[in-house]
Amino acid sequence: MNYITRQLKTTLVVIACNALLTLLPALTHAQGKQYNIQNSGAKGDDKTVNTDAINKTINQCFKAGGGTVVIPKGVFLTSTIYLKSKVNLLLSKGAVLKGVADANRYQSFIPKTDLSKYSTISDEGNNGNSAYDTVWTKALIIGEGANNITISGEGVIDGEHVFNPKGEENMRGPHTIILANCTGVKFENVTIEKAANYAILAYNLQDVVFNKVRIRQGWDGIHIRGGKNVLLQACDLQTGDDAIAGGFWDNFRVQNCSINSACNGIRVIMPVKGFTVTQCLFAGPGKFAHRTSGKLHRTNMLAGIYIQPGGWGLVKGDIEGVHLSNLKMRNMDNPFIFELHKGNNALDITVENIVADAIKRCIAVNAAPGFSYQNVMFKNLQITYATNATSEAPWAFGAMNVQHLRLENVKFNTTGPKPPFAIKLDNVTSPALVNTNVYSADHTEEVKVVNSGVIEGKY
């Protein structure tokens, strides 16, 4: 795919994603009749368990052809509720939909279709969060095959950090929301907090918009395995684990979002095709600690964007059409890590217009032996590192097993002591360092080259 073709494809992706914002409000639910859960006996007293009343109201709305199920002001305790097609779950201002504290009262998501491609079982046989693990798939809200659905409003969904000694890591409780095989999904304005595992876990979604969604605490924020035509816009994610994660994405766009994490900002663990991140802020340290760290209370943000298909276990497929642009990043370990494992190649990755500071470790681009990146470009970067006596070389940038690598108008600086070299190229066939401040007539010693082609460079 040549440059012009890629640019045209990127433009079409933007048009398609923006169109979702316009079209989905009309598609997601029948405008009209509202169904208040209090009419089915629900009580917002933070004492009554309202599971039956809420499910009764959702079923009533669904059987009538769709509409809006209203959660009014109050604290409504519930265990598992089930979303249905053409239903808008509306949380009014002051409304809290709160999970009960007993993990045994939650139901498991049981797949009705084959979701085995989304499992990631490691070579050691460890549980890779399988959709068929009925302990791991417990959830507060479940929707399967539910089309044209919305969760909206100014209220809060509270996962209550439910503890489950039988759960993952002997502590994780139910996910807040699990969706599978749904088309026409919209999250609007709603806040999700204290997720006992992931705030949102999804399998095989199509035509999805997250608009002005807020996530606080918990583990992963928005974790989608299998997503086509997905748009995250103006979201504010502050999570204890990866803010956005998953893979098998086709036309997945993140724009105008604020991302804070005590783990990774975005973590891609499976192949993707057409993945765009633009006009976003990534900032550490995490406002909420990495919950798995326990007493360590670890808050440092790891990578801003970590692309590692196969990182959780063998999963074959390529990375294609990745475009990361106009990002501000600060106070984290690595701004970008790209890592290919067995069975994975990358066709094209473009990173441009990035300003980052207080970065502790280098940008890393590497692939397992026998696999490689075809085209990788970094353009218009200003990265300031906070190196110290323990920092390892390369302190700015490292690449291994790349065919065509181009750094253009890239400025690497550090506020601390410099390790011996800034850039290391290992098995890079066609490297180019153009207007890169650590590769010049005065600074060529800051680049270490191993088994690579001659560097194209202009000072």
N, C-alpha and C positions, 0 to 999 in steps of 0.2 A: 504494500500500500504506500503510494507516494505522499509527499507532504500535502499537496493540494487536495487529494482524496481524503486524507485524514482531517484536514481543516473543514471540508464540506460536511463530512460525517459528524464532526463535533458541533457544527452549526445546527444540523438537523436534530441532534440530541437535545440541544438547548431549547429549540422550538418545541419539541415533543414534551419535554419536562414542564416548561412554562404553561403549555396548553393544559396540562393536568390540573393546575391551580384554577383555571377558568371553568373547566368542564365538570370536575368532580363534585362541587357543591350541588349541581343539578342531578347528578347520577347517584349519589350515595344513599339517599333516603327519600321517601315520599314526603314532600312538604305538606304539612297539614296537621292531622290529628295528633294530639299529645296524650301520653299515658303516664300519669303520675304514680310512682310506686306506692305512695301513701294510700292510694285508693284500693290497693291490694293488701293493705294492713301493715306496710313497712313503717318502722318507727326509728327516727334519727336521734336516739337517746344514748348512743354509744354503749348500750347494754343488750338490746334485743338483736338476735341473729335473724337477718332478713332474707336469707337465701331463697326460701320458697316464694316469698312475696315478690322479689325482684325477678326471678325466673318466670313466675306467673305473668307478670306485666310484660316482659319481653315476648313471651309466647302469644299473649293477647294482641300485641302490636303486630307481630309477624303474621298471624292468621288473618288479620284485617287488611293485609297488603302492604304493611310498612307504616312508618311514622317515627315519632320521637318518644323515647322513654325518658322521663324526667326524674333525675335524682335531685330533690329539693335541698334547701339549706338544712344542715344537720349532719350528724355522724352516724352513718348507716353501716353496721357490722354485717359481714357476709362471708360465706365460704364460696365455693365455685359457682359462678354464673356463666350462662352460655349465650353468646351473641348469635343473632339470626339475620338473614338477608333483609335488606332494606330497612334496617333499624338504626336510628341515631340514638346512641346513649349520651344524653346531655346532662352534664354535671353543672348544676346552677352555682352561682357565686355563693360561697359559704358551704357548699356540699362536700362531704368527705365520704367516699366509698372505701371502707376500711376492712382489711382482712382480719378474720378471727385469729387468735393466737395459737390455736391447736392445729398443728400440721396434719394430723390424722383426719381432719374434717374436710380436707381438700380432695377433689377428684383429679385423676390423671387424664391428660390428653392421650387418646388412643387413636393412632393414625388409621384412616380408612383407605388410604392409598399407599403405594410403595414410596417411602421416603429414605430408603437405605443409602442412596447416593450422597445424602447429606450427613451421614455418620462419619466420624473421624476417629477410628480406633488405631492407636499407635502400635508400632512394631512390638512393644512390650506387652500389648494386650490390655492396656489401661482403658477404662471407660472414657470415650471421647465425646460424651454428651450425646448419646444416641436417642433418637425420637422414640425408640422402643423400650427405653428404661422408664418403667412406670413410677419409680420414685422421683427421678429427675424431671418428669413431665407433669408433675402436679402444678396447678395454676389457679390463680384467683379468677381470671376471666379466660374463657376458651371460645374460640370460633373456628370451625372447620367447614369449608365449602360455603361460607357466608359471604355473599356478594353484595356490593353497594352498601357498605356499612360505614358508620362514623362514630368516633368517640370524641366528644367536643365539650366546650364550656369552660368556665373559669374555676371550676372546682378541682378537687384533688382525689387521686386514687392512691391509697396508702397501703403498701404491702406489709407494714408493721414489723419488718425484719423478723419474720416468723422463723424460729429456730427448729431445725429438724436433725436430730442426732443420727438418723439413718440416711440423710441426704449427702450430696457431694461434699467432700472434705469434712464429713461428719458434722456439718453445721448448716448447710444451705437448705432453705425451705422452698416453698413454691415460687415459681415465676409469677410476676404480676399479670402478664398477658401472654397467651400463646395463640397465634393464628396460623392456619394452614390452608392452602388451596383456596385462597380468597382473591377475588378480583374487584377493583373499585373500592379501595379502602382509604379513609381519611382520618387523621388525627389533627385536631384543631384546638390550639390554646391550652389544652389540658395539662395539668401537672401530675407527674408520677413520682412518688417519693418512697423511700425505705423499702425498695424491692428486696424480697427475701432471697432472690437469685437474680435472674435477668429482669429488667423492667419490661422489655418487649422481646419475645422470641418468636420468630416467624419462619415458616417453610413455604416455599413456592407461592409467592404473592405476585400479583400483576396490577399495574396502574395504582400506585400508592403515593399519597402525599402526607408528609409530616410537616405541619405549618405551625410555627410558634409553640412547639412542644417544649416543656420544661421537665427535666429529669434530675432528681436529687438523690444522692447516696446509692446504696445497693451495689450490685456487681455490674455486669454489662448493661449498657443503656438500651440501644437498639441493635439487636442481633438478628440478621436476616440471612437465612440459608436458602437461596433461590429467590431472586427478586428481579422482575422485569418492569422497566419504566417506573423507577422509584425516585422520588424527590424529597429531600430534606431541606426545608427553607426556614431561616430565622429561628432555629431551635437553640435552646440554651441547655447544654448537657454538662452536668457536674456529677461524675460517677466515681465509685470506688474501684471499678475495673474498667475494661475497654468501653469507651463511650459509644463507638459504632463498630460493629464487627460482623463477620460472616463471609459469604462468598457465593459463587455461582450467580453473579449479578450480570445483568444485561441492560445497559442504559440506566445507570445509577448515579444520581447527581446530589452533591451536598453543597449548599451555597448559603452565604450570609449567616453562618452559624457560629456560636461561641462554644468552645470545647475545652473542658477541664477534667483531668482524670488523674487518679493515683496509679494508673497503669498506662495504656496506650490511648491516644486520641482516636485513631481509626486503625483497626487491625483486620486485614484481609487474609483469611486462612484457606481460601479456595479460589479457583480460577474466576476471573472477571473479564467482561468485554464491554467497553464503553463506560469507564469510571471517571467521573469528574469531581474535583473538589475546588471551589473557588470562593474568594472573598470571605474567608473564615479566619477566626482567631483561635489559636491553640496556645493555652497558657497553663503553666504549672506554678507551684506544686498543687497537688490535688486538694481541694477544699474539704474533701471527705476521704478518710484513710482507706487504703486497700484492705478490705475486710478480712481477707485471708491471712494478712500479716499479723493479725491478733494483737498481742501486747507490743509488738514492734511499732505498730501504728504508722506504717510506712506511707508517706504522702508524695514522694518524688514521682514526677511524671516521667515515664520511660520514653517511648518514641511518639512523636507527633503523628506520623503516618507510617505504619508498619505493614508492608505487603509481603506475605510469606505463604503462598499456596503450598500445601503439604506440611506446614509447620506443626499441625496437630495430628498428623498421620497421612499415609499415602493417599493422595487424591490427584488424578491425572487431569491435565488441561493447561491451557496457555493463558497468560496475561496479555490483553490486547486493548489498545486505545485508552491508556491511562493519561490523564491531563490534570496536573495539580498546579494551580496558578493563583496569584494575588493573595498570598497568605501571610499573616503575621504570626510569629511563633516566639515564645520566650520561656525561659526557665524550665528546661527539660533535659533529659539525657541525650537523645539523638533526635534531630528534626525528621530525618527520613531513614528508614531501613528497608531495603528491597532484598529479599532473600528467596532464592529458588531452590526447591528440593527435588528429589528424584521424581521424574515424570512431568516436570514443569519447565516451560520456556516462557520468555517474554518477548513479544514482538516490538512494542513501542511504548516508551514512557517519556513524557515531557514534563519537566518541572520548571516553572518560570515565574519571575516577579515575586521573589520571596525575601522578606526581611525577618531575621531571627537574631535574638541575643540571649546571653546567659545560657549558652548551649555547652554541655559538658563533654559530649563525645561526638565522633565524626559521623558524617553521612556515609552510609555503607550500602554498596551495591555488589552482591555476590551471588554465585550460583554453584550448585553441586557439580562435581566433575561429570562431563558429558552433557551438560545442559547450559544454556546461555541466554543472554539478552541480545536481541538483534540491534535495536536502536534505543539509546538512552541519551537524553539531552537535558542539561541544566543551564538555564539562561537567566541573566539578570538576578543574581543572588547576592545578598549582603548578609553574611553570617558572622556573628561575633561569639567566640568561644570563651569559656571561663576555665582555662586549663590550670593545672597545678602540678606539684612535684610528682604526683602519681599518675598523671595522664600518659597514655601510651601513644606511640606513633602508629599510623598517621593521625594527627590530631584534627584534621579537617575533612578529609575525603579518602575513601578506599573503594576500589573496584576490582572485581575478579570475574573472569569468564564473560566478557562483554565483547561483542563484535565491533559495534560502532558507538563510541562514547564521545560526547562533545560537551565541554564546559565553555560557555561564552559569557563574557562580562560578569565574571564571578569574583567576589571579593571575600576572602577569608581573613579574619583577624582574630587576635586573642588578647585577653586582658591579663593573662598569666604567663608563666614560663613556657617556652616552646619545647616540645619533644624534638628529636632529630629531624623529622621531616613531616610535611603537611599532607602530602598526597602519595598514595601507593597504588600503582597500576600493575595488576598481575593477570597475564593472559588477556590483554585487551588488544584486539587486532588492529583497530584504527582509532587511536586516541587523538583528540584535538583539545588543546587548552588555549583558547583565544581570549585575549584581554583578561587573563586570570592573574591576580596579583602575586601568587606564589610561584608562578612560572614566568619568569622574565629574565632579562640579561643579568640581573643582580640576585635572583632568587631560585635559579634552576636546581640548586642543591636541595631544595625543599620537596622535590619530587623524586620518588623512588620507583624505578621501572624494572619489572621482572617479566621476562618472556612475552614482551609486548612489541607492537609496531612502533615505528618512528612517530614521535609526537608532532602533530601539526600545531604550530603556535605562532601568534602574532603578538608582539609586545605592545 
